[in-house]
Amino acid sequence: MRNPEKYYRQYVGIMAGKHKFIYINAFCDDPPPSYWKKQLVVVYDGGTCYWNVIYDTVSGEFSYLQINGPG
C-alpha cells in the first residue's frame, strides 16, 4: 500500500462510548464507482487496491489495518 494519496478515501466517524475514531476505507478504482460518495465501496478480494484502517483521534494511532486478498 504505497502512496496512499493515490487512493480514493471514504471517512466514517465512529463513537465508542465517548471515544472518537475514524474509519478509513480506501480503493484505487479509477474512475471510482458512481455511488462512492454516498455509500461505502465494499469489495471482496481485489488485492492491495482495497484497504481500510481505524484512526484513533485521541492517540493519533492507526489500528486494524485490513488489506484485501489476492485479486
Backbone atoms as SQL, in Angstrom:
CREATE TABLE atoms (id INTEGER PRIMARY KEY, chain TEXT, resi INTEGER, resn TEXT, atom TEXT, x REAL, y REAL, z REAL);
INSERT INTO atoms VALUES
  (1, 'A', 1, 'MET', 'N', 0.855, -1.168, 0.000),
  (2, 'A', 1, 'MET', 'CA', 0.000, 0.000, 0.000),
  (3, 'A', 1, 'MET', 'C', 0.902, 1.234, 0.000),
  (4, 'A', 2, 'ARG', 'N', 1.557, 1.435, -1.076),
  (5, 'A', 2, 'ARG', 'CA', 2.415, 2.606, -1.226),
  (6, 'A', 2, 'ARG', 'C', 1.597, 3.768, -1.765),
  (7, 'A', 3, 'ASN', 'N', 2.053, 4.962, -1.475),
  (8, 'A', 3, 'ASN', 'CA', 1.419, 6.178, -1.981),
  (9, 'A', 3, 'ASN', 'C', -0.066, 6.262, -1.647),
  (10, 'A', 4, 'PRO', 'N', -0.416, 6.331, -0.356),
  (11, 'A', 4, 'PRO', 'CA', -1.844, 6.376, -0.001),
  (12, 'A', 4, 'PRO', 'C', -2.589, 7.555, -0.610),
  (13, 'A', 5, 'GLU', 'N', -1.877, 8.598, -0.998),
  (14, 'A', 5, 'GLU', 'CA', -2.541, 9.758, -1.605),
  (15, 'A', 5, 'GLU', 'C', -3.131, 9.440, -2.973),
  (16, 'A', 6, 'LYS', 'N', -2.747, 8.316, -3.553),
  (17, 'A', 6, 'LYS', 'CA', -3.276, 7.925, -4.862),
  (18, 'A', 6, 'LYS', 'C', -4.588, 7.149, -4.768),
  (19, 'A', 7, 'TYR', 'N', -5.042, 6.884, -3.550),
  (20, 'A', 7, 'TYR', 'CA', -6.279, 6.136, -3.343),
  (21, 'A', 7, 'TYR', 'C', -7.441, 7.086, -3.112),
  (22, 'A', 8, 'TYR', 'N', -8.626, 6.696, -3.570),
  (23, 'A', 8, 'TYR', 'CA', -9.846, 7.380, -3.171),
  (24, 'A', 8, 'TYR', 'C', -10.116, 6.926, -1.748),
  (25, 'A', 9, 'ARG', 'N', -10.559, 7.856, -0.893),
  (26, 'A', 9, 'ARG', 'CA', -10.769, 7.504, 0.508),
  (27, 'A', 9, 'ARG', 'C', -12.165, 7.932, 0.957),
  (28, 'A', 10, 'GLN', 'N', -12.746, 7.089, 1.800),
  (29, 'A', 10, 'GLN', 'CA', -14.026, 7.384, 2.424),
  (30, 'A', 10, 'GLN', 'C', -13.787, 7.410, 3.935),
  (31, 'A', 11, 'TYR', 'N', -14.421, 8.354, 4.631),
  (32, 'A', 11, 'TYR', 'CA', -14.235, 8.514, 6.065),
  (33, 'A', 11, 'TYR', 'C', -15.576, 8.382, 6.773),
  (34, 'A', 12, 'VAL', 'N', -15.580, 7.611, 7.867),
  (35, 'A', 12, 'VAL', 'CA', -16.801, 7.429, 8.652),
  (36, 'A', 12, 'VAL', 'C', -16.438, 7.633, 10.117),
  (37, 'A', 13, 'GLY', 'N', -17.146, 8.545, 10.783),
  (38, 'A', 13, 'GLY', 'CA', -16.929, 8.767, 12.209),
  (39, 'A', 13, 'GLY', 'C', -17.546, 7.648, 13.038),
  (40, 'A', 14, 'ILE', 'N', -16.830, 7.231, 14.075),
  (41, 'A', 14, 'ILE', 'CA', -17.302, 6.155, 14.954),
  (42, 'A', 14, 'ILE', 'C', -17.183, 6.630, 16.398),
  (43, 'A', 15, 'MET', 'N', -18.228, 6.418, 17.179),
  (44, 'A', 15, 'MET', 'CA', -18.190, 6.704, 18.608),
  (45, 'A', 15, 'MET', 'C', -18.276, 5.388, 19.367),
  (46, 'A', 16, 'ALA', 'N', -17.364, 5.185, 20.314),
  (47, 'A', 16, 'ALA', 'CA', -17.394, 4.033, 21.217),
  (48, 'A', 16, 'ALA', 'C', -17.372, 4.621, 22.624),
  (49, 'A', 17, 'GLY', 'N', -18.555, 4.736, 23.220),
  (50, 'A', 17, 'GLY', 'CA', -18.655, 5.486, 24.473),
  (51, 'A', 17, 'GLY', 'C', -18.399, 6.949, 24.147),
  (52, 'A', 18, 'LYS', 'N', -17.389, 7.536, 24.788),
  (53, 'A', 18, 'LYS', 'CA', -17.028, 8.927, 24.497),
  (54, 'A', 18, 'LYS', 'C', -15.782, 9.004, 23.612),
  (55, 'A', 19, 'HIS', 'N', -15.305, 7.876, 23.190),
  (56, 'A', 19, 'HIS', 'CA', -14.076, 7.812, 22.395),
  (57, 'A', 19, 'HIS', 'C', -14.414, 7.928, 20.911),
  (58, 'A', 20, 'LYS', 'N', -13.674, 8.767, 20.195),
  (59, 'A', 20, 'LYS', 'CA', -13.940, 9.007, 18.770),
  (60, 'A', 20, 'LYS', 'C', -12.872, 8.340, 17.899),
  (61, 'A', 21, 'PHE', 'N', -13.346, 7.679, 16.854),
  (62, 'A', 21, 'PHE', 'CA', -12.482, 7.036, 15.875),
  (63, 'A', 21, 'PHE', 'C', -12.938, 7.459, 14.479),
  (64, 'A', 22, 'ILE', 'N', -12.065, 7.260, 13.517),
  (65, 'A', 22, 'ILE', 'CA', -12.426, 7.479, 12.123),
  (66, 'A', 22, 'ILE', 'C', -12.083, 6.210, 11.353),
  (67, 'A', 23, 'TYR', 'N', -13.077, 5.658, 10.694),
  (68, 'A', 23, 'TYR', 'CA', -12.881, 4.500, 9.822),
  (69, 'A', 23, 'TYR', 'C', -12.521, 5.034, 8.443),
  (70, 'A', 24, 'ILE', 'N', -11.416, 4.553, 7.889),
  (71, 'A', 24, 'ILE', 'CA', -10.962, 4.988, 6.571),
  (72, 'A', 24, 'ILE', 'C', -11.040, 3.805, 5.624),
  (73, 'A', 25, 'ASN', 'N', -11.788, 3.965, 4.566),
  (74, 'A', 25, 'ASN', 'CA', -11.955, 2.942, 3.543),
  (75, 'A', 25, 'ASN', 'C', -11.293, 3.484, 2.275),
  (76, 'A', 26, 'ALA', 'N', -10.362, 2.733, 1.689),
  (77, 'A', 26, 'ALA', 'CA', -9.607, 3.239, 0.546),
  (78, 'A', 26, 'ALA', 'C', -9.621, 2.249, -0.618),
  (79, 'A', 27, 'PHE', 'N', -9.610, 2.795, -1.834),
  (80, 'A', 27, 'PHE', 'CA', -9.604, 1.958, -3.026),
  (81, 'A', 27, 'PHE', 'C', -8.980, 2.749, -4.174),
  (82, 'A', 28, 'CYS', 'N', -8.490, 2.035, -5.163),
  (83, 'A', 28, 'CYS', 'CA', -7.772, 2.710, -6.254),
  (84, 'A', 28, 'CYS', 'C', -8.491, 2.610, -7.595),
  (85, 'A', 29, 'ASP', 'N', -9.759, 2.250, -7.604),
  (86, 'A', 29, 'ASP', 'CA', -10.516, 2.208, -8.866),
  (87, 'A', 29, 'ASP', 'C', -10.506, 3.581, -9.517),
  (88, 'A', 30, 'ASP', 'N', -10.166, 3.622, -10.791),
  (89, 'A', 30, 'ASP', 'CA', -10.175, 4.892, -11.495),
  (90, 'A', 30, 'ASP', 'C', -10.818, 4.686, -12.854),
  (91, 'A', 31, 'PRO', 'N', -11.996, 5.202, -13.082),
  (92, 'A', 31, 'PRO', 'CA', -12.741, 6.071, -12.188),
  (93, 'A', 31, 'PRO', 'C', -13.396, 5.272, -11.059),
  (94, 'A', 32, 'PRO', 'N', -13.730, 5.957, -9.957),
  (95, 'A', 32, 'PRO', 'CA', -14.386, 5.267, -8.851),
  (96, 'A', 32, 'PRO', 'C', -15.825, 4.920, -9.212),
  (97, 'A', 33, 'PRO', 'N', -16.432, 3.985, -8.478),
  (98, 'A', 33, 'PRO', 'CA', -17.850, 3.670, -8.735),
  (99, 'A', 33, 'PRO', 'C', -18.707, 4.934, -8.575),
  (100, 'A', 34, 'SER', 'N', -19.778, 5.024, -9.318),
  (101, 'A', 34, 'SER', 'CA', -20.620, 6.228, -9.307),
  (102, 'A', 34, 'SER', 'C', -21.212, 6.518, -7.927),
  (103, 'A', 35, 'TYR', 'N', -21.372, 5.518, -7.094),
  (104, 'A', 35, 'TYR', 'CA', -22.015, 5.681, -5.785),
  (105, 'A', 35, 'TYR', 'C', -21.036, 5.978, -4.656),
  (106, 'A', 36, 'TRP', 'N', -19.757, 6.121, -4.932),
  (107, 'A', 36, 'TRP', 'CA', -18.738, 6.143, -3.870),
  (108, 'A', 36, 'TRP', 'C', -18.869, 7.295, -2.884),
  (109, 'A', 37, 'LYS', 'N', -19.525, 8.372, -3.252),
  (110, 'A', 37, 'LYS', 'CA', -19.695, 9.493, -2.322),
  (111, 'A', 37, 'LYS', 'C', -20.925, 9.339, -1.435),
  (112, 'A', 38, 'LYS', 'N', -21.733, 8.297, -1.683),
  (113, 'A', 38, 'LYS', 'CA', -22.970, 8.116, -0.932),
  (114, 'A', 38, 'LYS', 'C', -23.001, 6.843, -0.097),
  (115, 'A', 39, 'GLN', 'N', -22.202, 5.849, -0.468),
  (116, 'A', 39, 'GLN', 'CA', -22.170, 4.603, 0.301),
  (117, 'A', 39, 'GLN', 'C', -20.782, 3.999, 0.210),
  (118, 'A', 40, 'LEU', 'N', -20.474, 3.150, 1.203),
  (119, 'A', 40, 'LEU', 'CA', -19.154, 2.526, 1.233),
  (120, 'A', 40, 'LEU', 'C', -18.939, 1.613, 0.038),
  (121, 'A', 41, 'VAL', 'N', -17.743, 1.637, -0.462),
  (122, 'A', 41, 'VAL', 'CA', -17.339, 0.715, -1.517),
  (123, 'A', 41, 'VAL', 'C', -16.816, -0.533, -0.814),
  (124, 'A', 42, 'VAL', 'N', -17.478, -1.654, -1.014),
  (125, 'A', 42, 'VAL', 'CA', -17.087, -2.917, -0.393),
  (126, 'A', 42, 'VAL', 'C', -16.734, -3.900, -1.498),
  (127, 'A', 43, 'VAL', 'N', -15.518, -4.426, -1.433),
  (128, 'A', 43, 'VAL', 'CA', -15.039, -5.352, -2.448),
  (129, 'A', 43, 'VAL', 'C', -14.394, -6.533, -1.745),
  (130, 'A', 44, 'TYR', 'N', -14.674, -7.721, -2.213),
  (131, 'A', 44, 'TYR', 'CA', -14.029, -8.923, -1.685),
  (132, 'A', 44, 'TYR', 'C', -12.911, -9.293, -2.644),
  (133, 'A', 45, 'ASP', 'N', -11.773, -9.599, -2.099),
  (134, 'A', 45, 'ASP', 'CA', -10.545, -9.831, -2.862),
  (135, 'A', 45, 'ASP', 'C', -10.081, -8.486, -3.427),
  (136, 'A', 46, 'GLY', 'N', -9.538, -8.442, -4.599),
  (137, 'A', 46, 'GLY', 'CA', -9.122, -7.180, -5.196),
  (138, 'A', 46, 'GLY', 'C', -7.703, -6.759, -4.882),
  (139, 'A', 47, 'GLY', 'N', -7.030, -7.483, -3.998),
  (140, 'A', 47, 'GLY', 'CA', -5.637, -7.173, -3.697),
  (141, 'A', 47, 'GLY', 'C', -5.449, -5.851, -2.983),
  (142, 'A', 48, 'THR', 'N', -4.244, -5.316, -3.089),
  (143, 'A', 48, 'THR', 'CA', -3.878, -4.107, -2.349),
  (144, 'A', 48, 'THR', 'C', -4.569, -2.853, -2.856),
  (145, 'A', 49, 'CYS', 'N', -5.386, -2.984, -3.865),
  (146, 'A', 49, 'CYS', 'CA', -6.157, -1.839, -4.346),
  (147, 'A', 49, 'CYS', 'C', -7.245, -1.450, -3.339),
  (148, 'A', 50, 'TYR', 'N', -7.534, -2.315, -2.388),
  (149, 'A', 50, 'TYR', 'CA', -8.607, -2.082, -1.417),
  (150, 'A', 50, 'TYR', 'C', -8.087, -2.329, -0.015),
  (151, 'A', 51, 'TRP', 'N', -8.219, -1.339, 0.855),
  (152, 'A', 51, 'TRP', 'CA', -7.787, -1.493, 2.246),
  (153, 'A', 51, 'TRP', 'C', -8.594, -0.552, 3.136),
  (154, 'A', 52, 'ASN', 'N', -8.573, -0.843, 4.438),
  (155, 'A', 52, 'ASN', 'CA', -9.226, 0.029, 5.405),
  (156, 'A', 52, 'ASN', 'C', -8.479, -0.029, 6.731),
  (157, 'A', 53, 'VAL', 'N', -8.682, 0.995, 7.536),
  (158, 'A', 53, 'VAL', 'CA', -7.974, 1.135, 8.802),
  (159, 'A', 53, 'VAL', 'C', -8.802, 2.018, 9.728),
  (160, 'A', 54, 'ILE', 'N', -8.552, 1.916, 11.025),
  (161, 'A', 54, 'ILE', 'CA', -9.236, 2.768, 12.000),
  (162, 'A', 54, 'ILE', 'C', -8.210, 3.719, 12.621),
  (163, 'A', 55, 'TYR', 'N', -8.577, 5.001, 12.671),
  (164, 'A', 55, 'TYR', 'CA', -7.725, 6.042, 13.240),
  (165, 'A', 55, 'TYR', 'C', -8.296, 6.489, 14.576),
  (166, 'A', 56, 'ASP', 'N', -7.472, 6.486, 15.605),
  (167, 'A', 56, 'ASP', 'CA', -7.855, 6.922, 16.949),
  (168, 'A', 56, 'ASP', 'C', -7.574, 8.419, 17.054),
  (169, 'A', 57, 'THR', 'N', -8.613, 9.225, 17.220),
  (170, 'A', 57, 'THR', 'CA', -8.440, 10.676, 17.232),
  (171, 'A', 57, 'THR', 'C', -7.749, 11.193, 18.487),
  (172, 'A', 58, 'VAL', 'N', -7.710, 10.394, 19.554),
  (173, 'A', 58, 'VAL', 'CA', -7.047, 10.822, 20.789),
  (174, 'A', 58, 'VAL', 'C', -5.562, 10.484, 20.754),
  (175, 'A', 59, 'SER', 'N', -5.242, 9.238, 20.440),
  (176, 'A', 59, 'SER', 'CA', -3.834, 8.812, 20.454),
  (177, 'A', 59, 'SER', 'C', -3.106, 9.157, 19.155),
  (178, 'A', 60, 'GLY', 'N', -3.858, 9.376, 18.073),
  (179, 'A', 60, 'GLY', 'CA', -3.236, 9.636, 16.782),
  (180, 'A', 60, 'GLY', 'C', -2.683, 8.380, 16.127),
  (181, 'A', 61, 'GLU', 'N', -3.104, 7.219, 16.621),
  (182, 'A', 61, 'GLU', 'CA', -2.605, 5.949, 16.096),
  (183, 'A', 61, 'GLU', 'C', -3.619, 5.290, 15.171),
  (184, 'A', 62, 'PHE', 'N', -3.085, 4.485, 14.261),
  (185, 'A', 62, 'PHE', 'CA', -3.903, 3.689, 13.353),
  (186, 'A', 62, 'PHE', 'C', -3.917, 2.251, 13.846),
  (187, 'A', 63, 'SER', 'N', -5.038, 1.558, 13.651),
  (188, 'A', 63, 'SER', 'CA', -5.117, 0.155, 14.047),
  (189, 'A', 63, 'SER', 'C', -6.062, -0.588, 13.119),
  (190, 'A', 64, 'TYR', 'N', -6.041, -1.895, 13.220),
  (191, 'A', 64, 'TYR', 'CA', -6.929, -2.769, 12.477),
  (192, 'A', 64, 'TYR', 'C', -6.820, -2.589, 10.962),
  (193, 'A', 65, 'LEU', 'N', -5.598, -2.407, 10.478),
  (194, 'A', 65, 'LEU', 'CA', -5.390, -2.317, 9.034),
  (195, 'A', 65, 'LEU', 'C', -5.793, -3.633, 8.389),
  (196, 'A', 66, 'GLN', 'N', -6.625, -3.557, 7.375),
  (197, 'A', 66, 'GLN', 'CA', -7.023, -4.733, 6.599),
  (198, 'A', 66, 'GLN', 'C', -6.788, -4.452, 5.130),
  (199, 'A', 67, 'ILE', 'N', -6.043, -5.350, 4.494),
  (200, 'A', 67, 'ILE', 'CA', -5.787, -5.253, 3.068),
  (201, 'A', 67, 'ILE', 'C', -6.447, -6.452, 2.418),
  (202, 'A', 68, 'ASN', 'N', -7.212, -6.202, 1.368),
  (203, 'A', 68, 'ASN', 'CA', -7.939, -7.306, 0.722),
  (204, 'A', 68, 'ASN', 'C', -6.997, -8.368, 0.190),
  (205, 'A', 69, 'GLY', 'N', -7.544, -9.556, 0.006),
  (206, 'A', 69, 'GLY', 'CA', -6.779, -10.682, -0.502),
  (207, 'A', 69, 'GLY', 'C', -6.438, -10.541, -1.974),
  (208, 'A', 70, 'PRO', 'N', -5.836, -11.561, -2.536),
  (209, 'A', 70, 'PRO', 'CA', -5.416, -11.509, -3.944),
  (210, 'A', 70, 'PRO', 'C', -6.608, -11.275, -4.876),
  (211, 'A', 71, 'GLY', 'N', -6.350, -10.578, -5.938),
  (212, 'A', 71, 'GLY', 'CA', -7.415, -10.216, -6.878),
  (213, 'A', 71, 'GLY', 'C', -7.774, -11.307, -7.831);
